[in-house]
Amino acid sequence: MNKTLEELRKEIDSLDHELLDILAKRMSAVKEVGDIKNSNGLPVLDEKRRQEVLETIGEKAKSLHLSEGFIKKLFEAIHDHAVEIQKKV
């Protein structure tokens, strides 16, 4: 049985809310990382870690048949925002 346009839109809306919940949890963890870095005198940006994350995410994207370029851009934006949050901690 095929889903209707309305059913698919409701499903997408639900998934969008799940994504937001997950991003909120991620940013909460980011703040905690910022606290640890600040307490230990560590720099906010760890370029090696950033590259490792992007590489891993790119591979995962490919395995899920998602656009590697799009997913990397998305995670670059997420990471850039995380760095800004940590700078404010």
PDB file of N, CA, C and O in Angstrom:
ATOM      1  N   MET A   1       0.833  -1.184   0.000  1.00  0.00           N
ATOM      2  CA  MET A   1       0.000   0.000   0.000  1.00  0.00           C
ATOM      3  C   MET A   1       0.881   1.252   0.000  1.00  0.00           C
ATOM      4  O   MET A   1       1.776   1.387   0.834  1.00  0.00           O
ATOM      5  N   ASN A   2       0.629   2.136  -0.910  1.00  0.00           N
ATOM      6  CA  ASN A   2       1.387   3.383  -1.012  1.00  0.00           C
ATOM      7  C   ASN A   2       0.871   4.396  -0.010  1.00  0.00           C
ATOM      8  O   ASN A   2      -0.326   4.481   0.264  1.00  0.00           O
ATOM      9  N   LYS A   3       1.802   5.155   0.526  1.00  0.00           N
ATOM     10  CA  LYS A   3       1.423   6.212   1.463  1.00  0.00           C
ATOM     11  C   LYS A   3       0.953   7.432   0.688  1.00  0.00           C
ATOM     12  O   LYS A   3       1.374   7.675  -0.443  1.00  0.00           O
ATOM     13  N   THR A   4       0.079   8.184   1.317  1.00  0.00           N
ATOM     14  CA  THR A   4      -0.387   9.422   0.699  1.00  0.00           C
ATOM     15  C   THR A   4       0.648  10.520   0.931  1.00  0.00           C
ATOM     16  O   THR A   4       1.547  10.387   1.762  1.00  0.00           O
ATOM     17  N   LEU A   5       0.499  11.592   0.187  1.00  0.00           N
ATOM     18  CA  LEU A   5       1.376  12.740   0.346  1.00  0.00           C
ATOM     19  C   LEU A   5       1.307  13.257   1.786  1.00  0.00           C
ATOM     20  O   LEU A   5       2.336  13.581   2.380  1.00  0.00           O
ATOM     21  N   GLU A   6       0.116  13.333   2.336  1.00  0.00           N
ATOM     22  CA  GLU A   6      -0.067  13.815   3.705  1.00  0.00           C
ATOM     23  C   GLU A   6       0.635  12.899   4.711  1.00  0.00           C
ATOM     24  O   GLU A   6       1.271  13.383   5.647  1.00  0.00           O
ATOM     25  N   GLU A   7       0.525  11.600   4.528  1.00  0.00           N
ATOM     26  CA  GLU A   7       1.194  10.643   5.423  1.00  0.00           C
ATOM     27  C   GLU A   7       2.712  10.790   5.352  1.00  0.00           C
ATOM     28  O   GLU A   7       3.401  10.763   6.372  1.00  0.00           O
ATOM     29  N   LEU A   8       3.215  10.945   4.140  1.00  0.00           N
ATOM     30  CA  LEU A   8       4.656  11.108   3.975  1.00  0.00           C
ATOM     31  C   LEU A   8       5.144  12.420   4.597  1.00  0.00           C
ATOM     32  O   LEU A   8       6.221  12.460   5.191  1.00  0.00           O
ATOM     33  N   ARG A   9       4.373  13.469   4.464  1.00  0.00           N
ATOM     34  CA  ARG A   9       4.755  14.745   5.071  1.00  0.00           C
ATOM     35  C   ARG A   9       4.752  14.653   6.594  1.00  0.00           C
ATOM     36  O   ARG A   9       5.629  15.216   7.250  1.00  0.00           O
ATOM     37  N   LYS A  10       3.777  13.951   7.160  1.00  0.00           N
ATOM     38  CA  LYS A  10       3.747  13.756   8.614  1.00  0.00           C
ATOM     39  C   LYS A  10       4.956  12.950   9.069  1.00  0.00           C
ATOM     40  O   LYS A  10       5.540  13.233  10.115  1.00  0.00           O
ATOM     41  N   GLU A  11       5.330  11.948   8.282  1.00  0.00           N
ATOM     42  CA  GLU A  11       6.512  11.145   8.595  1.00  0.00           C
ATOM     43  C   GLU A  11       7.773  12.013   8.560  1.00  0.00           C
ATOM     44  O   GLU A  11       8.627  11.910   9.440  1.00  0.00           O
ATOM     45  N   ILE A  12       7.882  12.855   7.552  1.00  0.00           N
ATOM     46  CA  ILE A  12       9.038  13.754   7.439  1.00  0.00           C
ATOM     47  C   ILE A  12       9.070  14.719   8.624  1.00  0.00           C
ATOM     48  O   ILE A  12      10.129  14.952   9.205  1.00  0.00           O
ATOM     49  N   ASP A  13       7.915  15.279   8.982  1.00  0.00           N
ATOM     50  CA  ASP A  13       7.852  16.185  10.135  1.00  0.00           C
ATOM     51  C   ASP A  13       8.322  15.491  11.402  1.00  0.00           C
ATOM     52  O   ASP A  13       9.059  16.077  12.194  1.00  0.00           O
ATOM     53  N   SER A  14       7.908  14.264  11.598  1.00  0.00           N
ATOM     54  CA  SER A  14       8.312  13.489  12.774  1.00  0.00           C
ATOM     55  C   SER A  14       9.821  13.250  12.766  1.00  0.00           C
ATOM     56  O   SER A  14      10.478  13.384  13.798  1.00  0.00           O
ATOM     57  N   LEU A  15      10.362  12.904  11.622  1.00  0.00           N
ATOM     58  CA  LEU A  15      11.801  12.685  11.499  1.00  0.00           C
ATOM     59  C   LEU A  15      12.575  13.977  11.735  1.00  0.00           C
ATOM     60  O   LEU A  15      13.643  13.956  12.347  1.00  0.00           O
ATOM     61  N   ASP A  16      12.046  15.102  11.254  1.00  0.00           N
ATOM     62  CA  ASP A  16      12.692  16.395  11.503  1.00  0.00           C
ATOM     63  C   ASP A  16      12.768  16.667  13.007  1.00  0.00           C
ATOM     64  O   ASP A  16      13.785  17.157  13.498  1.00  0.00           O
ATOM     65  N   HIS A  17      11.702  16.354  13.734  1.00  0.00           N
ATOM     66  CA  HIS A  17      11.703  16.567  15.183  1.00  0.00           C
ATOM     67  C   HIS A  17      12.712  15.657  15.867  1.00  0.00           C
ATOM     68  O   HIS A  17      13.367  16.065  16.826  1.00  0.00           O
ATOM     69  N   GLU A  18      12.839  14.434  15.383  1.00  0.00           N
ATOM     70  CA  GLU A  18      13.853  13.521  15.928  1.00  0.00           C
ATOM     71  C   GLU A  18      15.259  14.071  15.693  1.00  0.00           C
ATOM     72  O   GLU A  18      16.111  14.016  16.580  1.00  0.00           O
ATOM     73  N   LEU A  19      15.496  14.600  14.492  1.00  0.00           N
ATOM     74  CA  LEU A  19      16.798  15.201  14.187  1.00  0.00           C
ATOM     75  C   LEU A  19      17.103  16.360  15.139  1.00  0.00           C
ATOM     76  O   LEU A  19      18.225  16.490  15.630  1.00  0.00           O
ATOM     77  N   LEU A  20      16.106  17.189  15.392  1.00  0.00           N
ATOM     78  CA  LEU A  20      16.297  18.316  16.305  1.00  0.00           C
ATOM     79  C   LEU A  20      16.604  17.842  17.725  1.00  0.00           C
ATOM     80  O   LEU A  20      17.473  18.400  18.395  1.00  0.00           O
ATOM     81  N   ASP A  21      15.890  16.811  18.180  1.00  0.00           N
ATOM     82  CA  ASP A  21      16.154  16.258  19.511  1.00  0.00           C
ATOM     83  C   ASP A  21      17.591  15.743  19.602  1.00  0.00           C
ATOM     84  O   ASP A  21      18.274  15.970  20.601  1.00  0.00           O
ATOM     85  N   ILE A  22      18.041  15.057  18.568  1.00  0.00           N
ATOM     86  CA  ILE A  22      19.400  14.524  18.551  1.00  0.00           C
ATOM     87  C   ILE A  22      20.422  15.652  18.519  1.00  0.00           C
ATOM     88  O   ILE A  22      21.439  15.582  19.209  1.00  0.00           O
ATOM     89  N   LEU A  23      20.164  16.692  17.725  1.00  0.00           N
ATOM     90  CA  LEU A  23      21.086  17.832  17.687  1.00  0.00           C
ATOM     91  C   LEU A  23      21.162  18.525  19.050  1.00  0.00           C
ATOM     92  O   LEU A  23      22.234  18.965  19.464  1.00  0.00           O
ATOM     93  N   ALA A  24      20.036  18.619  19.739  1.00  0.00           N
ATOM     94  CA  ALA A  24      20.035  19.232  21.075  1.00  0.00           C
ATOM     95  C   ALA A  24      20.893  18.407  22.029  1.00  0.00           C
ATOM     96  O   ALA A  24      21.650  18.967  22.821  1.00  0.00           O
ATOM     97  N   LYS A  25      20.780  17.091  21.960  1.00  0.00           N
ATOM     98  CA  LYS A  25      21.603  16.212  22.801  1.00  0.00           C
ATOM     99  C   LYS A  25      23.077  16.366  22.449  1.00  0.00           C
ATOM    100  O   LYS A  25      23.933  16.393  23.334  1.00  0.00           O
ATOM    101  N   ARG A  26      23.369  16.467  21.158  1.00  0.00           N
ATOM    102  CA  ARG A  26      24.756  16.625  20.720  1.00  0.00           C
ATOM    103  C   ARG A  26      25.338  17.932  21.258  1.00  0.00           C
ATOM    104  O   ARG A  26      26.464  17.957  21.754  1.00  0.00           O
ATOM    105  N   MET A  27      24.575  19.008  21.159  1.00  0.00           N
ATOM    106  CA  MET A  27      25.072  20.297  21.618  1.00  0.00           C
ATOM    107  C   MET A  27      25.245  20.322  23.134  1.00  0.00           C
ATOM    108  O   MET A  27      26.122  21.021  23.643  1.00  0.00           O
ATOM    109  N   SER A  28      24.436  19.582  23.849  1.00  0.00           N
ATOM    110  CA  SER A  28      24.620  19.462  25.296  1.00  0.00           C
ATOM    111  C   SER A  28      25.954  18.776  25.599  1.00  0.00           C
ATOM    112  O   SER A  28      26.691  19.198  26.490  1.00  0.00           O
ATOM    113  N   ALA A  29      26.253  17.717  24.850  1.00  0.00           N
ATOM    114  CA  ALA A  29      27.538  17.027  25.014  1.00  0.00           C
ATOM    115  C   ALA A  29      28.689  17.946  24.626  1.00  0.00           C
ATOM    116  O   ALA A  29      29.748  17.914  25.252  1.00  0.00           O
ATOM    117  N   VAL A  30      28.487  18.764  23.597  1.00  0.00           N
ATOM    118  CA  VAL A  30      29.501  19.721  23.147  1.00  0.00           C
ATOM    119  C   VAL A  30      29.845  20.692  24.279  1.00  0.00           C
ATOM    120  O   VAL A  30      31.015  21.005  24.500  1.00  0.00           O
ATOM    121  N   LYS A  31      28.826  21.164  24.989  1.00  0.00           N
ATOM    122  CA  LYS A  31      29.059  22.076  26.111  1.00  0.00           C
ATOM    123  C   LYS A  31      29.908  21.394  27.188  1.00  0.00           C
ATOM    124  O   LYS A  31      30.806  22.010  27.762  1.00  0.00           O
ATOM    125  N   GLU A  32      29.619  20.132  27.452  1.00  0.00           N
ATOM    126  CA  GLU A  32      30.400  19.396  28.449  1.00  0.00           C
ATOM    127  C   GLU A  32      31.847  19.231  27.995  1.00  0.00           C
ATOM    128  O   GLU A  32      32.773  19.354  28.797  1.00  0.00           O
ATOM    129  N   VAL A  33      32.038  18.954  26.716  1.00  0.00           N
ATOM    130  CA  VAL A  33      33.398  18.860  26.174  1.00  0.00           C
ATOM    131  C   VAL A  33      34.100  20.200  26.338  1.00  0.00           C
ATOM    132  O   VAL A  33      35.274  20.248  26.707  1.00  0.00           O
ATOM    133  N   GLY A  34      33.388  21.288  26.066  1.00  0.00           N
ATOM    134  CA  GLY A  34      33.951  22.620  26.232  1.00  0.00           C
ATOM    135  C   GLY A  34      34.384  22.878  27.664  1.00  0.00           C
ATOM    136  O   GLY A  34      35.436  23.472  27.899  1.00  0.00           O
ATOM    137  N   ASP A  35      33.578  22.436  28.626  1.00  0.00           N
ATOM    138  CA  ASP A  35      33.940  22.575  30.042  1.00  0.00           C
ATOM    139  C   ASP A  35      35.234  21.834  30.348  1.00  0.00           C
ATOM    140  O   ASP A  35      36.112  22.361  31.031  1.00  0.00           O
ATOM    141  N   ILE A  36      35.348  20.619  29.845  1.00  0.00           N
ATOM    142  CA  ILE A  36      36.551  19.804  30.086  1.00  0.00           C
ATOM    143  C   ILE A  36      37.770  20.460  29.444  1.00  0.00           C
ATOM    144  O   ILE A  36      38.826  20.567  30.067  1.00  0.00           O
ATOM    145  N   LYS A  37      37.617  20.896  28.199  1.00  0.00           N
ATOM    146  CA  LYS A  37      38.738  21.556  27.513  1.00  0.00           C
ATOM    147  C   LYS A  37      39.164  22.807  28.271  1.00  0.00           C
ATOM    148  O   LYS A  37      40.356  23.048  28.461  1.00  0.00           O
ATOM    149  N   ASN A  38      38.188  23.602  28.704  1.00  0.00           N
ATOM    150  CA  ASN A  38      38.474  24.834  29.431  1.00  0.00           C
ATOM    151  C   ASN A  38      39.185  24.539  30.747  1.00  0.00           C
ATOM    152  O   ASN A  38      40.151  25.216  31.096  1.00  0.00           O
ATOM    153  N   SER A  39      38.713  23.539  31.472  1.00  0.00           N
ATOM    154  CA  SER A  39      39.315  23.170  32.761  1.00  0.00           C
ATOM    155  C   SER A  39      40.747  22.664  32.617  1.00  0.00           C
ATOM    156  O   SER A  39      41.564  22.814  33.525  1.00  0.00           O
ATOM    157  N   ASN A  40      41.038  22.067  31.470  1.00  0.00           N
ATOM    158  CA  ASN A  40      42.356  21.482  31.248  1.00  0.00           C
ATOM    159  C   ASN A  40      43.253  22.320  30.340  1.00  0.00           C
ATOM    160  O   ASN A  40      44.329  21.877  29.936  1.00  0.00           O
ATOM    161  N   GLY A  41      42.804  23.524  30.026  1.00  0.00           N
ATOM    162  CA  GLY A  41      43.616  24.417  29.204  1.00  0.00           C
ATOM    163  C   GLY A  41      43.842  23.914  27.785  1.00  0.00           C
ATOM    164  O   GLY A  41      44.865  24.215  27.171  1.00  0.00           O
ATOM    165  N   LEU A  42      42.892  23.154  27.268  1.00  0.00           N
ATOM    166  CA  LEU A  42      43.010  22.608  25.911  1.00  0.00           C
ATOM    167  C   LEU A  42      42.377  23.559  24.902  1.00  0.00           C
ATOM    168  O   LEU A  42      41.427  24.268  25.234  1.00  0.00           O
ATOM    169  N   PRO A  43      42.890  23.582  23.683  1.00  0.00           N
ATOM    170  CA  PRO A  43      42.290  24.449  22.660  1.00  0.00           C
ATOM    171  C   PRO A  43      40.892  23.959  22.277  1.00  0.00           C
ATOM    172  O   PRO A  43      40.597  22.766  22.334  1.00  0.00           O
ATOM    173  N   VAL A  44      40.054  24.896  21.893  1.00  0.00           N
ATOM    174  CA  VAL A  44      38.689  24.549  21.486  1.00  0.00           C
ATOM    175  C   VAL A  44      38.707  23.695  20.223  1.00  0.00           C
ATOM    176  O   VAL A  44      38.017  22.679  20.149  1.00  0.00           O
ATOM    177  N   LEU A  45      39.488  24.103  19.237  1.00  0.00           N
ATOM    178  CA  LEU A  45      39.503  23.400  17.951  1.00  0.00           C
ATOM    179  C   LEU A  45      40.617  22.369  17.920  1.00  0.00           C
ATOM    180  O   LEU A  45      41.783  22.676  18.164  1.00  0.00           O
ATOM    181  N   ASP A  46      40.229  21.137  17.614  1.00  0.00           N
ATOM    182  CA  ASP A  46      41.170  20.032  17.412  1.00  0.00           C
ATOM    183  C   ASP A  46      41.011  19.608  15.950  1.00  0.00           C
ATOM    184  O   ASP A  46      40.153  18.790  15.618  1.00  0.00           O
ATOM    185  N   GLU A  47      41.847  20.174  15.092  1.00  0.00           N
ATOM    186  CA  GLU A  47      41.711  19.954  13.646  1.00  0.00           C
ATOM    187  C   GLU A  47      41.848  18.480  13.273  1.00  0.00           C
ATOM    188  O   GLU A  47      41.161  18.005  12.369  1.00  0.00           O
ATOM    189  N   LYS A  48      42.724  17.758  13.957  1.00  0.00           N
ATOM    190  CA  LYS A  48      42.883  16.326  13.665  1.00  0.00           C
ATOM    191  C   LYS A  48      41.569  15.589  13.936  1.00  0.00           C
ATOM    192  O   LYS A  48      41.138  14.768  13.126  1.00  0.00           O
ATOM    193  N   ARG A  49      40.943  15.878  15.061  1.00  0.00           N
ATOM    194  CA  ARG A  49      39.666  15.252  15.415  1.00  0.00           C
ATOM    195  C   ARG A  49      38.599  15.623  14.391  1.00  0.00           C
ATOM    196  O   ARG A  49      37.813  14.772  13.976  1.00  0.00           O
ATOM    197  N   ARG A  50      38.570  16.885  13.985  1.00  0.00           N
ATOM    198  CA  ARG A  50      37.591  17.347  12.995  1.00  0.00           C
ATOM    199  C   ARG A  50      37.724  16.537  11.705  1.00  0.00           C
ATOM    200  O   ARG A  50      36.725  16.069  11.160  1.00  0.00           O
ATOM    201  N   GLN A  51      38.941  16.375  11.222  1.00  0.00           N
ATOM    202  CA  GLN A  51      39.168  15.636   9.985  1.00  0.00           C
ATOM    203  C   GLN A  51      38.782  14.163  10.129  1.00  0.00           C
ATOM    204  O   GLN A  51      38.217  13.571   9.209  1.00  0.00           O
ATOM    205  N   GLU A  52      39.088  13.580  11.283  1.00  0.00           N
ATOM    206  CA  GLU A  52      38.712  12.184  11.535  1.00  0.00           C
ATOM    207  C   GLU A  52      37.194  12.018  11.502  1.00  0.00           C
ATOM    208  O   GLU A  52      36.680  11.069  10.910  1.00  0.00           O
ATOM    209  N   VAL A  53      36.484  12.941  12.140  1.00  0.00           N
ATOM    210  CA  VAL A  53      35.023  12.883  12.175  1.00  0.00           C
ATOM    211  C   VAL A  53      34.462  13.008  10.768  1.00  0.00           C
ATOM    212  O   VAL A  53      33.594  12.229  10.373  1.00  0.00           O
ATOM    213  N   LEU A  54      34.951  13.983  10.007  1.00  0.00           N
ATOM    214  CA  LEU A  54      34.443  14.179   8.646  1.00  0.00           C
ATOM    215  C   LEU A  54      34.719  12.974   7.755  1.00  0.00           C
ATOM    216  O   LEU A  54      33.888  12.611   6.922  1.00  0.00           O
ATOM    217  N   GLU A  55      35.878  12.360   7.929  1.00  0.00           N
ATOM    218  CA  GLU A  55      36.197  11.173   7.138  1.00  0.00           C
ATOM    219  C   GLU A  55      35.254  10.022   7.495  1.00  0.00           C
ATOM    220  O   GLU A  55      34.713   9.352   6.615  1.00  0.00           O
ATOM    221  N   THR A  56      35.069   9.807   8.787  1.00  0.00           N
ATOM    222  CA  THR A  56      34.178   8.730   9.243  1.00  0.00           C
ATOM    223  C   THR A  56      32.749   8.970   8.774  1.00  0.00           C
ATOM    224  O   THR A  56      32.074   8.051   8.310  1.00  0.00           O
ATOM    225  N   ILE A  57      32.297  10.213   8.898  1.00  0.00           N
ATOM    226  CA  ILE A  57      30.942  10.571   8.477  1.00  0.00           C
ATOM    227  C   ILE A  57      30.786  10.382   6.971  1.00  0.00           C
ATOM    228  O   ILE A  57      29.749   9.906   6.509  1.00  0.00           O
ATOM    229  N   GLY A  58      31.805  10.750   6.209  1.00  0.00           N
ATOM    230  CA  GLY A  58      31.757  10.578   4.760  1.00  0.00           C
ATOM    231  C   GLY A  58      31.629   9.122   4.363  1.00  0.00           C
ATOM    232  O   GLY A  58      30.863   8.782   3.462  1.00  0.00           O
ATOM    233  N   GLU A  59      32.382   8.261   5.037  1.00  0.00           N
ATOM    234  CA  GLU A  59      32.300   6.822   4.756  1.00  0.00           C
ATOM    235  C   GLU A  59      30.925   6.274   5.119  1.00  0.00           C
ATOM    236  O   GLU A  59      30.349   5.482   4.372  1.00  0.00           O
ATOM    237  N   LYS A  60      30.402   6.699   6.271  1.00  0.00           N
ATOM    238  CA  LYS A  60      29.074   6.249   6.696  1.00  0.00           C
ATOM    239  C   LYS A  60      28.019   6.715   5.708  1.00  0.00           C
ATOM    240  O   LYS A  60      27.101   5.965   5.378  1.00  0.00           O
ATOM    241  N   ALA A  61      28.145   7.951   5.234  1.00  0.00           N
ATOM    242  CA  ALA A  61      27.200   8.489   4.252  1.00  0.00           C
ATOM    243  C   ALA A  61      27.191   7.631   2.995  1.00  0.00           C
ATOM    244  O   ALA A  61      26.133   7.274   2.476  1.00  0.00           O
ATOM    245  N   LYS A  62      28.392   7.304   2.513  1.00  0.00           N
ATOM    246  CA  LYS A  62      28.480   6.467   1.304  1.00  0.00           C
ATOM    247  C   LYS A  62      27.813   5.118   1.525  1.00  0.00           C
ATOM    248  O   LYS A  62      27.110   4.616   0.648  1.00  0.00           O
ATOM    249  N   SER A  63      28.034   4.530   2.700  1.00  0.00           N
ATOM    250  CA  SER A  63      27.456   3.207   2.968  1.00  0.00           C
ATOM    251  C   SER A  63      25.933   3.254   3.034  1.00  0.00           C
ATOM    252  O   SER A  63      25.264   2.243   2.818  1.00  0.00           O
ATOM    253  N   LEU A  64      25.389   4.436   3.335  1.00  0.00           N
ATOM    254  CA  LEU A  64      23.934   4.609   3.395  1.00  0.00           C
ATOM    255  C   LEU A  64      23.361   5.183   2.096  1.00  0.00           C
ATOM    256  O   LEU A  64      22.176   5.509   2.017  1.00  0.00           O
ATOM    257  N   HIS A  65      24.216   5.298   1.085  1.00  0.00           N
ATOM    258  CA  HIS A  65      23.823   5.825  -0.226  1.00  0.00           C
ATOM    259  C   HIS A  65      23.328   7.271  -0.128  1.00  0.00           C
ATOM    260  O   HIS A  65      22.405   7.680  -0.832  1.00  0.00           O
ATOM    261  N   LEU A  66      23.971   8.032   0.767  1.00  0.00           N
ATOM    262  CA  LEU A  66      23.699   9.459   0.885  1.00  0.00           C
ATOM    263  C   LEU A  66      24.817  10.221   0.186  1.00  0.00           C
ATOM    264  O   LEU A  66      25.919   9.704   0.001  1.00  0.00           O
ATOM    265  N   SER A  67      24.521  11.437  -0.191  1.00  0.00           N
ATOM    266  CA  SER A  67      25.529  12.273  -0.837  1.00  0.00           C
ATOM    267  C   SER A  67      26.633  12.602   0.158  1.00  0.00           C
ATOM    268  O   SER A  67      26.401  13.285   1.155  1.00  0.00           O
ATOM    269  N   GLU A  68      27.829  12.110  -0.122  1.00  0.00           N
ATOM    270  CA  GLU A  68      28.961  12.354   0.773  1.00  0.00           C
ATOM    271  C   GLU A  68      29.237  13.857   0.892  1.00  0.00           C
ATOM    272  O   GLU A  68      29.522  14.354   1.982  1.00  0.00           O
ATOM    273  N   GLY A  69      29.153  14.570  -0.220  1.00  0.00           N
ATOM    274  CA  GLY A  69      29.400  16.009  -0.205  1.00  0.00           C
ATOM    275  C   GLY A  69      28.400  16.750   0.665  1.00  0.00           C
ATOM    276  O   GLY A  69      28.777  17.613   1.458  1.00  0.00           O
ATOM    277  N   PHE A  70      27.123  16.415   0.518  1.00  0.00           N
ATOM    278  CA  PHE A  70      26.085  17.060   1.320  1.00  0.00           C
ATOM    279  C   PHE A  70      26.280  16.769   2.803  1.00  0.00           C
ATOM    280  O   PHE A  70      26.213  17.679   3.630  1.00  0.00           O
ATOM    281  N   ILE A  71      26.518  15.519   3.140  1.00  0.00           N
ATOM    282  CA  ILE A  71      26.669  15.130   4.550  1.00  0.00           C
ATOM    283  C   ILE A  71      27.903  15.794   5.154  1.00  0.00           C
ATOM    284  O   ILE A  71      27.860  16.247   6.298  1.00  0.00           O
ATOM    285  N   LYS A  72      28.997  15.856   4.404  1.00  0.00           N
ATOM    286  CA  LYS A  72      30.191  16.536   4.926  1.00  0.00           C
ATOM    287  C   LYS A  72      29.915  18.013   5.176  1.00  0.00           C
ATOM    288  O   LYS A  72      30.340  18.556   6.196  1.00  0.00           O
ATOM    289  N   LYS A  73      29.201  18.678   4.250  1.00  0.00           N
ATOM    290  CA  LYS A  73      28.861  20.086   4.445  1.00  0.00           C
ATOM    291  C   LYS A  73      27.975  20.255   5.681  1.00  0.00           C
ATOM    292  O   LYS A  73      28.163  21.182   6.468  1.00  0.00           O
ATOM    293  N   LEU A  74      27.021  19.361   5.838  1.00  0.00           N
ATOM    294  CA  LEU A  74      26.132  19.412   6.996  1.00  0.00           C
ATOM    295  C   LEU A  74      26.925  19.281   8.293  1.00  0.00           C
ATOM    296  O   LEU A  74      26.719  20.050   9.231  1.00  0.00           O
ATOM    297  N   PHE A  75      27.828  18.308   8.343  1.00  0.00           N
ATOM    298  CA  PHE A  75      28.605  18.088   9.555  1.00  0.00           C
ATOM    299  C   PHE A  75      29.665  19.169   9.772  1.00  0.00           C
ATOM    300  O   PHE A  75      30.040  19.443  10.912  1.00  0.00           O
ATOM    301  N   GLU A  76      30.142  19.773   8.712  1.00  0.00           N
ATOM    302  CA  GLU A  76      31.040  20.917   8.875  1.00  0.00           C
ATOM    303  C   GLU A  76      30.289  22.051   9.565  1.00  0.00           C
ATOM    304  O   GLU A  76      30.830  22.704  10.457  1.00  0.00           O
ATOM    305  N   ALA A  77      29.038  22.287   9.152  1.00  0.00           N
ATOM    306  CA  ALA A  77      28.221  23.330   9.780  1.00  0.00           C
ATOM    307  C   ALA A  77      27.943  22.991  11.243  1.00  0.00           C
ATOM    308  O   ALA A  77      28.015  23.865  12.107  1.00  0.00           O
ATOM    309  N   ILE A  78      27.629  21.744  11.521  1.00  0.00           N
ATOM    310  CA  ILE A  78      27.390  21.309  12.901  1.00  0.00           C
ATOM    311  C   ILE A  78      28.655  21.498  13.730  1.00  0.00           C
ATOM    312  O   ILE A  78      28.599  22.000  14.853  1.00  0.00           O
ATOM    313  N   HIS A  79      29.786  21.098  13.177  1.00  0.00           N
ATOM    314  CA  HIS A  79      31.054  21.212  13.908  1.00  0.00           C
ATOM    315  C   HIS A  79      31.422  22.679  14.130  1.00  0.00           C
ATOM    316  O   HIS A  79      31.876  23.040  15.215  1.00  0.00           O
ATOM    317  N   ASP A  80      31.234  23.520  13.125  1.00  0.00           N
ATOM    318  CA  ASP A  80      31.540  24.944  13.273  1.00  0.00           C
ATOM    319  C   ASP A  80      30.692  25.551  14.396  1.00  0.00           C
ATOM    320  O   ASP A  80      31.188  26.355  15.186  1.00  0.00           O
ATOM    321  N   HIS A  81      29.435  25.171  14.463  1.00  0.00           N
ATOM    322  CA  HIS A  81      28.555  25.673  15.523  1.00  0.00           C
ATOM    323  C   HIS A  81      29.022  25.154  16.883  1.00  0.00           C
ATOM    324  O   HIS A  81      28.991  25.887  17.871  1.00  0.00           O
ATOM    325  N   ALA A  82      29.450  23.905  16.936  1.00  0.00           N
ATOM    326  CA  ALA A  82      29.953  23.328  18.177  1.00  0.00           C
ATOM    327  C   ALA A  82      31.178  24.096  18.676  1.00  0.00           C
ATOM    328  O   ALA A  82      31.315  24.344  19.874  1.00  0.00           O
ATOM    329  N   VAL A  83      32.048  24.462  17.772  1.00  0.00           N
ATOM    330  CA  VAL A  83      33.248  25.237  18.141  1.00  0.00           C
ATOM    331  C   VAL A  83      32.821  26.583  18.736  1.00  0.00           C
ATOM    332  O   VAL A  83      33.375  27.023  19.743  1.00  0.00           O
ATOM    333  N   GLU A  84      31.834  27.233  18.109  1.00  0.00           N
ATOM    334  CA  GLU A  84      31.340  28.510  18.638  1.00  0.00           C
ATOM    335  C   GLU A  84      30.747  28.349  20.033  1.00  0.00           C
ATOM    336  O   GLU A  84      30.949  29.204  20.895  1.00  0.00           O
ATOM    337  N   ILE A  85      30.025  27.271  20.260  1.00  0.00           N
ATOM    338  CA  ILE A  85      29.476  27.002  21.598  1.00  0.00           C
ATOM    339  C   ILE A  85      30.602  26.820  22.609  1.00  0.00           C
ATOM    340  O   ILE A  85      30.549  27.365  23.711  1.00  0.00           O
ATOM    341  N   GLN A  86      31.613  26.058  22.234  1.00  0.00           N
ATOM    342  CA  GLN A  86      32.718  25.803  23.150  1.00  0.00           C
ATOM    343  C   GLN A  86      33.519  27.066  23.447  1.00  0.00           C
ATOM    344  O   GLN A  86      34.070  27.198  24.540  1.00  0.00           O
ATOM    345  N   LYS A  87      33.593  27.982  22.511  1.00  0.00           N
ATOM    346  CA  LYS A  87      34.305  29.237  22.740  1.00  0.00           C
ATOM    347  C   LYS A  87      33.609  30.073  23.819  1.00  0.00           C
ATOM    348  O   LYS A  87      34.249  30.864  24.512  1.00  0.00           O
ATOM    349  N   LYS A  88      32.299  29.887  23.951  1.00  0.00           N
ATOM    350  CA  LYS A  88      31.508  30.658  24.924  1.00  0.00           C
ATOM    351  C   LYS A  88      31.486  30.021  26.306  1.00  0.00           C
ATOM    352  O   LYS A  88      31.007  30.629  27.263  1.00  0.00           O
ATOM    353  N   VAL A  89      32.002  28.796  26.416  1.00  0.00           N
ATOM    354  CA  VAL A  89      31.982  28.083  27.703  1.00  0.00           C
ATOM    355  C   VAL A  89      33.010  28.680  28.639  1.00  0.00           C
ATOM    356  O   VAL A  89      33.151  28.223  29.773  1.00  0.00           O
TER     357      VAL A  89
END
